[in-house]
Amino acid sequence: MIEKISRVQKIASTQNITAIPINTSLPISLKVSEKIGFNRYILKFANKNLNTKSAKML
C-alpha cells in the first residue's frame, strides 16, 4: 500500500507531466481550490493545481 502511495507522489511531483494518472482505489486527499466555471474546478493535489470538470458540485 505504501509503495503505491509513493508511486502516486512520484508521479505528482514530476514537472513535465500535464496529466496525472491517479488510481482511484487509493485513499488520497484533494482540495478544491476554486470553481472557475460551470462544472469546472481547480483542485490542489501534491503541490500541483489540476483543472477538472465534475457533474457533481464539489
Steps between C-alpha positions, in 0.01 A plus 500: 500500500779744590680416176191599303465829687866585440454423130207746486709764679788440258268545203350815654841653566616456139517843337464396133168319520184701440259214569542303821358147493349415838394158621156575641512208743772673708399728786633844406398849595417771251407856584258694282675835461259685278194469279592653165182443302202274452616153613867614484725495808864544599619228737816505710686170511860454618602863433344493154186665368275277292223633278204267488130483438241323708134424450459523877556823691834483682 
